């Protein structure tokens, strides 16, 4: 009867595990065909899942075993390489990226932190590494230029006019060793192929000063005036004489006239305050002392160059009364001064003074104390540029020059978020300057562009 046969089958179905094959076989003997097909259909889904898991585990184990055996198994020379299925390749990649259980842990790769950028963002456009050796210099750079560049880089030759004279004297040696190649002319070949590499190397050692730039433009103009029909020997001789005449008129004679004019303004019993070291200010003080005038000099100095030490030492050798102090003693010593004499790196077209950093502070203190400020400057240092601040145009010296050995900043590069900036120059407003003493006379700051234009016109004649 149907009811009698079906009850054992239903009882066996609930008592046996779903995944048990023995239970399935025992129950299938007494189950009718329609019910048997229904039970097999219900159990086939679970079995398929279990079977798929087993096959997947087997493939993983096989792929792991092949990976371990592959390095030691020699590759057949002539046999074809069997192609692997796309599914197997994907599984092998997954196993390669997944560490095996119980295996050795991968060694962590040490993370190297990049060095912190110590450049001050405000002056990044001015921060350029200096060339401090002849390594990497071009083969076209003259040996005399190599030596001059190193002397400028380590401040052996310091000062605007000193660098100008040394540059022109070195260019004389470059011109002397120059020979015009066949098929070229001295006028066209010397400037572009010979002088340009020398100028680029000097600029890599230290940025060119305003006076150097004016002198280089003048020299290029003189070379362009050389007649192409003139022999090289005569052309070189003419350039030698032109360079000597330029140095004599624009520097040597100019310094003598300025020193004499400034010395005439120093009176008996004056107290002259000056900042750092200016060659033209030193000559003016020597000239006034040579005239028998007795006066006192206050030399204000600052780090890192301490140029004022050399000026104070030179004045002491002449038995002059000298007071030496650093910039932090300016406000105390400015009260004793009667005049302030300052040197210049350049005079801008808007009447502002571009000089060693700290000069603006000295001029400001002098103006507050109602002391006259006189700037001694040759017209070769005049420029058509306009300066409103010392940020757009300046020279940034290496920050390590500010570090004192054994001082608190000795390991400043290891301190996070600490940056040092060492600008070389600052800008003094024209209202702090009462007079500019030049070889063309004593003029106010507003006359700078006029004298600069007159100087350019005289050179082009």
Secondary structure, 3 states (H helix, E strand, C coil): CHHHHHHHHHHHHHHCCCCCHHHHHHHHHCCCHHHHHHHHHHHHHHHHHHHHHHHHHHHHHHHHHHHHHHCCCCCCCCCCCCCCCHHHHHHHHHHHHCCCCCCCCCCCCCCCCCCCCCCCHHHHHHCCCCCCCCCCCCCCCCHHHHHHHHHHHCCCCCCHHHHHHHHHHHHHHHHHCCCCCCCCCHHHHHHHHHHHHHHHHHHHHCCCCHHHHHHHHHHHHHHHCCCCCCCHHHHHHHHHHHHHHHHHHHHHHHHHHHHHHHHHCCCCCCEEEEECCCHHHHHHHHHHHHCCCCCEEEEEECCCCCHHHHHHHHHHCCCCEEEEEEHHHHHHHCCCCCEEEECCCEECCCCCEEEECCHHHHHHHHHHCCCEEEEECCHHHECCCCCCCCCCCCCECCHHHHCCCCCCCCCHHHCCCCCCCCECEEEECHHHCCEEEECCEEECHHHHHHHHHHHHHHHHC
